[in-house]
Structure formats: C-alpha cells, structure tokens
Amino acid sequence: MNTTDNVAVCSRSFSRHPILRAEILSRFANVTFNETGLQLEGSELIDFLKGHNKAITAMETVDEALLSALPELQVIGKYGVGLDMIDFDAMRRHGKHLGWVSGVNRRSAAELTLAFAIVMLRHVVAGNREILAGGWRQLMGGQLSGRTVGIIGCGNIGKDLVHLLEPFQCPILVNDIRQYPEFYSKFNLQQVSKEELLTRSDVVTLHVPLDDSTRNMLTTERLSLMKPTAILINAARGGLVDEMALKEMLKDKRLAAAAFDVFIQEPPQDRELLELDNFLATPHIGGSAEEAIIAMGLAAIDGLDNGEIPRK
C-alpha cells in the first residue's frame, strides 16, 4: 500500500461507490473523499485539493487558476472519458500528469443511444404522456430495422454502436475527422460529409468531443438539412447543437424527434423544450451503468500511477 501520496477524490459518485472506495483505499493509505454531495468548483475545489499531490476528478474544471493555486498537485486521474473540462496547455505549462483511458464507457453510451433511437421512433415518450393525461391513443411509429443511421464521430462509442446495430440491418453513414478504412470496409459503412449524412439519415447520432472544432456543430443551417421524419440523438456533449434552433424545429414538426442526454447548461432550464412530446431528456446518464462506473473508476485509480504530461 502506498503511504506517501495524499489523494483527493473530487467526484461525488466515485466517493460514495463502495467498490471504488474499497479499491482506492487498498492502494493508497491517505485518501480524502468528497462527502458533501456537491460538485466542487472555484475556491471550494481549490480548498478541497490543498495538501494533496494526486487527485481524481470528473466534471470539475482543471484550469490555469486551479493549477497555479496548487503547486503540490502533480497527478490527476480522470474519472470518465470527457476531457473538455481540462486545460491541456495549462497542465503542460505546470508539468502536471494526466491519467486517462478513452472508451471505457463505450458500451454504456452506445446502448443508451440505441435505446433512444427505438424509444423515439416508437413515440414512447408521447405515448406515456398521453396515458398520464388520462388518454389512451395508439400512436403509429416505425421500426429501427432498415433505417439509415448517420453516426457523426466514429471513435470508441461510434464503433461500438455499429456493432449493436448489426442485427437491425441499418445502412450506416459515418463522418469523422479521422480515417478508419478497415473498420468502414469490414462493416460496409459509407463515409460522407456532414451535410450528406444529415440529408440522408433517418437517425442522426453524435459521438464527438466538445472542442473549438465541434462547438455548435449543428447550426440552424445544418439542422434544416435533416428530413422532417428524422430523429436527432446527442449523448456526447452539450454545446454541439444549437438548442434554440432545435426547439423551433421540433415545435414546427420540421424534425420528428430528438433525444438528449447532455445540454449546454446542466441541468437544462428551457422548460418549453423539455416539455415537448417529441423530445426526450435524460440527466447525463450515458456512462451511468454500473459496469461503466467501475471501469471508469478503476481507470482513474490506475491513472494516479500511470499518468503522463498531456501531449499536444
């Protein structure tokens, strides 16, 4: 057991998870957990991290201000796969190490995406609200089988979704800044531009990180390319889609439906959008399967000893 390092666990879900608590305590003698039940930020986060040379973070912002205030903090183990809350340049300037593993929650996120597609195609949300309002009306939906699926971002989650879609025999269009020719060939995927993907797909799903190249990626102009019968799914990151434009399209039936697990502001405040019968919102649960939580937690613990200064 390591008795020299002082480890701070910022994540609330990690801190209350019995398996992850037991695992990290079996490796490190000095561990401080976030027992507040609150997401730490700003001065509260800095105060929590003081005196620790290693930390596990999740949605907490790691930037110049934080690293400047904590010269003793040397290693961060990232709990989860998103990195948009970490300033890589600041970490390089301060010589800090990052332990992170991509794709450890791929199956959890891919299964949620598949569930979203089926639920929205079959009008499950609208049907449930109909019954809660005292009605009983059969809503005519459609099958996922045979429909064209467009995947924007064919990394770990996008690839896993391709595997899950095999029994549905869906033609699949993909768009990614990286090239995966062998994978595309093996699964008979067609690589196209974003514009062509949006125009041709019956279901469009996003699986890209949030950065300067993807922020507000689906503008009003691009959203207008989608079929009025199409469904949009975002289980990746908030900020990829113009949510105001999306709301107007859903209201006007220029887009059939959308399902979002992530939002620009979390929790989302636009009640008009959230209460639409053709919109489904979930509270950022893409990685919230028990198996994914354990995998992400173990990866974060390993990262405390295996971290590296982030490359450009």
N, C-alpha and C positions, 0 to 999 in steps of 0.2 A: 504493500500500500504506500502511496505517495504521501509523505508527511511534510513536505517542504512547500508545496504550492498552496495558495489560497484561491479557491474557486467560487465565483458568484454565478448563480443561476437566475437570470432575469425572467425567463419565461414562466408564466403562471401555470400553464398546462403541464410543463415539464416538472415544475416544483411540486405539483400535487399528484403526480403519477407514481404509484408505489413501485412499479418495476424499474422505472428510470431513476427514482431516488435511491433505491437499493443498489443499482448498478454503479452509479457515480460514487456513492459512499463506500463501495467495496474497493474503489480505485484511489480515491482521494480522502484524506482524513479531515481536511478543513474545507467545508462546503457551506456556503450561505445561500439559502433558498428565498425566493420571493414569496413570502407568505401573506402578502397584503391582499391578494386577489385583484390587484390593479395593474394595468400596464404602466410601467415606469417610463418617464420621459423627462428631459430637461435636467434641472438641478437635482430632482429626486433620483433620477437614474445615476447621475454622477456620484451622489452621496452613497447610493447603494453599492456602487462598484469600487469605491475608495478602499484601499488596503488589499485589493485582490490583484494578482498577476495574471489570472486566467478567468474567462467568463464564457457563459453560454447565453447567446442572445437569439431572439426570434424575430419579432416585429419592431424591436427597439432600433432607433436611429443611431448609427455609429458614424459620426462625422468629425470634422476638424475640431469643433468646440469640445466634444467629449474627449477625444484622444489627447488634446492639449492639456486638459484638466486632470488626466490620469496617466502620468508618465510611467507608473508602476505596472499598468495593464499591458501585457505583452502578447497574449494569445486570445483569440475569440473563436469558439466553436459555434458554428451556425446551425441552429435548430430549425430545419425547414430548408426549402430549396430556393426561395426567392432571395435575390441579392440587391434589390433596388433601394433598400434602406441602408446600405453600406457604401461609404465613400472610399472607393479603392485608392484614389490618389492620396487621400489623407492617410490611409493605412501604410502606403508605400513611403510617404514622407516621414512618418514616425517609426518605420521599421517594424510594424506590428504584423503578427502572423494570423492567418485565417485558416481554420479547418472547416471544410465544406465538401459535401458529396452531392453531386447532381442526381436527380431522378429517383431518389429513394422513396418518394411517394407517388411514383408514376401510375401504379395500378389503382390506387385510391382515386386520384384525379380523373383517370380515364374512365373508370366505372361510373363516377358521378356524371361525367359528360354523356355517356351512353344513356344513363337514366334520364337526364334532362331531355335528350332527343326524343325518347319514347313518350315521356310524360307530356311534352308539349305537342307532339304530333297527334296524340290521342285526347287532347283537351282535358287532361286530368284536373288541372287547376280550375278551369272554368266549371267543370262538372261538379267538383267538390263545393265550390262557392254556390252553385245552383241549389244543391241539396241543403246547405247550411241556411240558405234564404227561404227554405220551405218548398222549393220546386222539385220537379222530377222530369227532366227532359233529356232524352238521349241525344248526345252530340256526336255528329259524324266526323270521325278523324281519319287518319291514314296510317299505314304501316311504315316502319323504317325500312323494311326489306326492299331492296331495289332502288332506293332513292339515292341521288347523288350527294355525297358528303364532301364538303370542302374543309380541309384542315390547314389553317394558317399557323405554321410552326410545327415542323416535323422532327422535334427533338425527342427526348425520352418519353414524354406523355403522348405526343402525337403519334409516335411509332407504336406505343402500347395500344392506343385507340385503334389503330389499323388492325392489330391482331384481334381485338374484341369485335370488330366489325365484320370479320371474315364470314361468320355464319349468315349474316344478313345480305351478303352478295351485293353490296353497295358499290357502284362506281365511285372512286375516290380521287379527288383533285387535291394537290398539295402545293403550298407556296412556302418557301423558306429561303433565307439568305445564304444558307449552306447547301451543299450538294450531297445527296445520298444516293447516287445512281444505282448501286447494287440493291439497296433496300427498295427503291422505287421499282426496279425491274422485277424483283422477286414477288412483289405484291401487286404488280400491274397498276401502279399509281401513275397518274398523269401530272407532271409538273407544269404549272401555268402561272401567269401573272395574277396579282391580287384582283385586278379588275375582271379578268376572265373567270376566276374562281367565284367571285361574288355574283356574277351574272348567271352562271350555270348551276350553282349548287342549290339543293333543296334544304340542306342543313349546313350552316357555316359555324365552325368552332375554332376558338382562338387558343393557342398554346405557345405564346411568346412571352419573354420577359418584358418588363417595363423599363425603357430607357429612352434616350432622345430620339432614337430611330423608330420607336414604336408608339410613343405617346400620341394620343388622339389619332391613331392609325385609321380608324373607321370614322371618317368625317361624314357630314351630311351628303356630300357628293358621292362618296363611295357607298354609303348605306343605300342610296337611291338606286344603285345598280342591282340590288337584290330583288328577287322575284317577290311579288306580293304574297305568295304562298310559302315563302321560305321562313326558316327559323334560325335565329342567331343565338349562339351559346358563348358565354365568357366565364370560364372557370380558371382563368390565368391571373390577370392583374387588373385592378381598377385603373382607369385612365387610358385604356386602349380605345375606348369607344366614346363618341360624343353622346352622352346620356340624354341630353335635352332633345337632340335630333332623333334619337331612338324613340323617345316617348311620343313625339309627334307622329312618327311613322306608325307606331303601334296603335295610337288613337285613331288615326285615319285609315287603318287597315291596309296601309301600303307595305306592311310587313306583318306576316301572320302571327308570329310569336317570338319571344325571347326569354332566355333563362340565364340569370347572372348569379354567380357565387361571390363576385368581387365588385367593388364600386370605387369611384373616385374618392368619396368620403365614406368612411365606415365608422358607425352604421350609417346607411343612407338616410337622407332626410326628405326626399321627394315623395310624399305620400301619394300624389297623383299617379306617378309611375308605379309605385309598389302595389297599388290597389287595382291596377288594370287586370282584367280577366285573362289577357293573353301575355301576362308577364309573370315569371316565377323568380323569386329572390330567396337565396339561402345565405346564412351568415358566415361566409368564408370557410366552408367545411370541406374544401377539396382534399385536404390532407388529413382530415379528421376521422380517419378509420383507425381502429386500434392497432392494426398491423403497421400502418404507415407511421403512426405516432412513435411506436417502439423503434422502428427502423431509423427514423429521423433523429430520435434521441440518442441512440447508440452511435450514429454517425457523428453527432455533435460531441459526444464524450470522447470518441476516438480522435476527433479534431483537436482536442486540447493538447495532445501529444504529437500529432502529425501535421500541424498547420504549417503553412508557408507564407512568405510575403506575397501578396497577390501580384500576379503578372499583369502587364497591360493587355 
